[in-house]
Amino acid sequence: MRRTRTETGQAIRKRRLKTKPVLAVLGILLAGNLLWFTLWMTKDGGSVKSAGTGEQVASVGKETITNKEWVAAMEERVGREALRELVNQKVMEAAAKEYGIKVSDDEIDLEIAMLRAGGEGTGELTGDPLRNQVKMQLIFEKVLTKDIIIDDEAVKDYYEKNESLYDVKPSYRTAAIILKDQSEAENALGELDSGSSFEALARERSIDRVSGSLGGELGYISESSENVDPAIIKAVSGMKAGETAGPIALADGEVALVKVTDTAEGRLFKFKEVKDQIRRELAIEQLPQSVTPEAFWEEFGAEWIYGKE
């Protein structure tokens, strides 16, 4: 799909150069959720058979795959990063308590709005899990910048030069089925009309492997989104949650069917609402090097089974 570059996207990316990106953290949480779900399902009380670690969960001919092998594979694949995220969360909670750092709901709302406005989306993560992860990232940034002084004039000047960044446009959580031509799109439409699930059809038919593996999930998109074909952005603009559209001709000759699963209203943030965020952005730019939450593990006595980080 064709990329378009916007001033908003550039500003959001610039802000994240010195710290661990919010979306990387969100991705780790998703992997972690998968691990914990797997572990839960192998315990008594799960909704599948759970006679023990030797319970068969799959087979290939005469060869079997047991619960124990399954969980071991899951832990090896995502366990380390899931545990890292949990430790980082506890470290940031300790840091917030130690330094008297607080994060308001308004700050979280602003951060999520700016992520969506920059075309970064939030993937499949929504609701409280998303808010909690953004809160931890904001604590981290406040810890890093607590001793950096930024002049009020510099903050005001930044806002005046970048005021358009804070005029956040409406965004639409979108799923898409990308198909090679109009004929394939018509066939897919027929299956949807017959009751097929949009998400299942995306996994089965979409030629875009990344979004297809997620049931077509593109995250929240708006007119500022970089990695989405302009025809899709135009199509979803004004749609309501639950509505579908297509076939949509894309710039590279492919065709898309789209579904909007949620919407977020646009909003203009005034200077007084964003001045603290701008101050933090400018302070982050003054950091001498990249920093991750792991830098604070020793200070707050964090240890884990993998030894020293």
C-alpha positions in Angstrom: 0.0 0.0 0.0 1.3 3.5 -0.8 2.9 5.5 1.9 2.1 9.2 2.5 4.3 11.3 4.7 2.7 14.0 7.0 4.0 16.7 9.3 2.0 15.1 12.1 3.6 11.7 11.7 7.0 13.2 11.6 6.4 15.1 14.9 5.1 12.0 16.7 8.1 9.9 15.6 10.5 12.6 16.5 9.1 12.7 20.0 9.9 9.0 20.5 13.5 8.9 19.3 15.0 8.9 22.8 12.7 6.6 24.6 11.2 3.2 24.1 8.3 3.6 21.8 4.8 3.3 23.2 3.7 0.9 20.5 6.7 -1.4 21.0 5.5 -1.7 24.6 1.9 -2.3 23.5 3.1 -5.1 21.2 4.9 -6.7 24.1 1.8 -6.6 26.2 -0.2 -8.4 23.4 2.4 -11.1 23.3 2.3 -11.4 27.1 -1.5 -11.7 27.1 -1.1 -14.6 24.7 1.3 -16.3 27.0 -0.8 -15.8 30.1 -3.9 -17.0 28.3 -2.1 -20.1 27.3 -0.9 -20.8 30.8 -4.4 -20.2 32.2 -6.0 -22.6 29.8 -3.7 -25.3 30.9 -4.8 -25.0 34.6 -7.8 -26.5 36.3 -10.8 -24.3 35.7 -9.8 -23.5 32.1 -12.4 -24.2 29.4 -10.4 -26.9 27.8 -9.2 -30.3 29.0 -6.6 -29.9 31.6 -5.8 -33.4 33.0 -2.1 -32.5 33.3 1.0 -31.4 31.5 1.0 -34.6 29.5 -2.5 -33.9 28.0 -2.5 -34.1 24.2 -3.4 -30.8 22.6 -2.7 -31.7 18.9 -1.4 -34.6 16.8 0.2 -35.1 13.4 -0.3 -38.7 12.3 0.9 -40.8 15.2 3.0 -38.0 16.7 1.4 -36.0 19.5 1.9 -32.5 21.0 1.3 -32.2 24.7 0.3 -29.3 26.9 3.8 -29.3 28.4 5.4 -28.9 24.9 2.9 -26.3 23.9 3.5 -24.1 27.0 7.2 -24.5 26.8 7.2 -23.3 23.2 5.0 -20.3 24.1 7.2 -19.4 27.0 10.3 -19.5 24.9 8.8 -17.4 22.2 7.2 -14.6 24.3 7.9 -15.4 27.9 11.0 -13.3 28.4 9.5 -10.1 26.9 6.2 -10.6 28.8 8.1 -10.9 32.1 10.3 -7.9 31.2 7.1 -5.8 30.6 5.7 -6.9 34.0 8.9 -6.0 35.8 9.1 -2.6 34.0 5.6 -1.9 35.0 6.4 -2.5 38.7 9.6 -0.5 38.4 7.7 2.5 37.0 5.0 2.2 39.7 7.8 2.3 42.3 9.4 5.3 40.5 6.1 7.2 40.5 5.8 6.6 44.2 9.4 7.5 45.0 9.3 10.8 43.0 5.7 11.8 43.6 4.8 11.5 39.9 1.1 11.4 38.9 -0.5 10.9 35.5 -4.0 12.2 35.0 -6.8 10.8 32.8 -6.5 14.0 30.6 -2.8 13.3 30.0 -3.6 9.7 28.9 -6.5 10.9 26.7 -4.1 13.4 25.0 -1.4 10.8 24.4 -3.8 8.3 22.8 -5.3 11.0 20.7 -1.8 12.1 19.5 -0.9 8.5 18.7 -4.0 8.1 16.6 -3.5 11.5 14.9 0.0 10.5 13.9 -1.3 7.5 12.1 0.4 5.2 14.6 -2.9 3.6 15.8 -3.0 1.3 18.8 -3.4 -2.1 17.1 -5.7 -4.5 18.8 -5.1 -3.0 22.2 -7.9 -0.8 23.5 -9.7 0.2 26.8 -8.0 -0.2 30.1 -5.0 -2.3 28.9 -4.2 0.5 26.4 -4.6 3.2 29.1 -2.5 1.3 31.6 0.4 0.9 29.1 0.2 4.6 28.1 0.2 5.5 31.8 3.4 3.5 32.4 5.1 5.2 29.4 4.2 8.6 30.7 5.6 7.8 34.1 8.8 6.7 32.4 9.1 9.9 30.4 8.4 12.0 33.5 11.1 10.2 35.5 13.6 10.8 32.7 12.8 14.5 32.4 12.1 15.4 36.0 15.3 17.4 36.4 15.4 19.0 33.0 14.2 22.7 32.9 12.5 24.0 29.8 11.9 27.7 29.4 8.2 28.8 29.1 9.0 30.8 26.0 10.3 27.7 24.2 7.2 25.8 25.1 4.9 28.5 23.7 7.1 28.9 20.6 6.8 25.2 19.9 3.0 25.2 20.2 2.7 28.2 17.9 4.9 26.6 15.2 3.1 23.2 15.5 -0.4 24.2 16.5 -1.8 22.0 13.7 -0.5 18.9 15.4 -3.0 19.4 18.2 -6.0 19.7 15.9 -6.7 16.0 16.1 -9.0 14.7 13.3 -11.6 12.0 13.7 -10.1 8.5 13.5 -11.6 5.1 12.6 -10.6 1.7 13.8 -10.5 -0.2 10.6 -10.1 -3.7 9.3 -9.4 -4.5 5.7 -9.4 -7.4 3.3 -6.9 -6.8 0.6 -7.5 -8.7 -2.6 -5.7 -8.8 -6.0 -8.6 -7.7 -8.2 -12.3 -6.8 -8.6 -13.3 -10.4 -9.2 -11.8 -11.6 -5.9 -13.5 -8.7 -4.1 -16.9 -9.7 -5.5 -16.4 -13.3 -4.4 -15.5 -12.1 -0.9 -18.5 -9.8 -0.8 -20.7 -12.7 -1.6 -19.2 -14.7 1.3 -19.8 -11.7 3.6 -23.4 -11.5 2.4 -23.8 -15.2 3.2 -22.8 -14.6 6.8 -19.1 -15.2 6.8 -17.1 -13.3 9.4 -15.1 -10.3 8.2 -12.2 -11.2 10.5 -12.1 -14.9 9.4 -12.3 -13.9 5.7 -9.4 -11.5 6.2 -7.3 -14.2 7.6 -8.2 -16.6 4.8 -8.3 -14.3 1.8 -6.3 -11.1 2.4 -3.1 -10.9 0.4 -1.7 -8.4 3.0 -0.2 -11.0 5.4 0.4 -8.6 8.3 -3.1 -7.2 8.6 -4.6 -10.5 7.4 -3.1 -12.4 10.3 -4.8 -10.0 12.6 -8.2 -10.4 11.0 -7.7 -7.4 8.8 -6.8 -5.1 11.7 -5.3 -1.8 10.7 -5.8 0.0 14.0 -7.2 3.6 14.1 -6.6 5.5 10.9 -7.2 9.1 10.0 -6.4 11.6 7.3 -2.9 11.7 8.8 -2.2 8.0 8.6 1.0 7.2 6.7 0.9 3.5 5.9 -2.7 3.3 4.6 -3.8 3.9 1.0 -5.6 7.3 0.7 -8.6 5.5 -0.9 -9.2 3.5 2.3 -8.9 6.7 4.4 -11.4 8.4 2.1 -13.8 5.4 2.2 -13.9 5.1 6.0 -14.3 8.8 6.7 -17.7 9.4 8.1 -18.5 5.7 8.6 -20.0 4.4 11.8 -18.9 1.4 13.9 -20.1 -1.8 12.3 -20.4 -0.5 8.8 -18.5 -2.0 5.8 -17.6 -0.6 2.4 -16.0 -1.7 -0.8 -14.8 -2.8 -3.2 -12.2 0.0 -3.1 -9.7 0.4 -5.8 -6.2 1.0 -4.4 -3.2 2.8 -5.9 -1.3 -0.3 -6.6 -4.1 -2.0 -8.5 -5.3 -4.1 -5.6 -8.8 -3.9 -4.2 -10.0 -3.6 -0.6 -13.1 -4.3 1.5 -13.1 -2.4 4.8 -15.0 -2.5 8.1 -15.1 0.2 10.8 -15.2 -1.4 14.3 -14.9 1.8 16.4 -14.6 5.6 16.0 -12.9 8.4 17.9 -14.0 12.0 17.6 -11.7 14.8 16.6 -10.7 17.4 19.1 -8.7 20.7 19.1 -6.3 20.8 22.1 -5.6 24.3 23.4 -2.2 25.4 24.7 -3.0 25.0 28.3 -4.0 21.4 27.7 -0.8 20.4 26.0 1.9 22.7 27.5 3.1 20.0 29.9 3.3 17.4 27.1 5.3 19.9 25.0 7.6 20.6 27.9 8.2 16.9 28.2 8.8 16.5 24.5 11.5 19.2 24.5 13.1 17.7 27.6 13.3 14.3 26.0 15.1 15.8 23.0 17.8 16.9 25.4 18.5 13.5 26.7 22.1 12.5 25.8 21.3 8.9 24.8 18.5 6.3 24.4 17.2 5.1 27.7 14.9 2.2 28.6 13.1 1.3 31.8 15.7 -1.4 32.5 18.1 1.5 33.5 16.1 1.8 36.7 16.0 -1.8 37.7 19.0 -1.6 40.0 17.7 1.5 41.7 14.5 -0.2 42.6 15.9 -3.6 43.3 14.4 -5.4 40.3 15.5 -9.0 39.7 14.3 -11.8 37.5 15.0 -15.4 36.6 17.1 -14.5 33.6 19.8 -12.9 35.7 21.3 -9.4 35.3 19.7 -7.4 32.5 
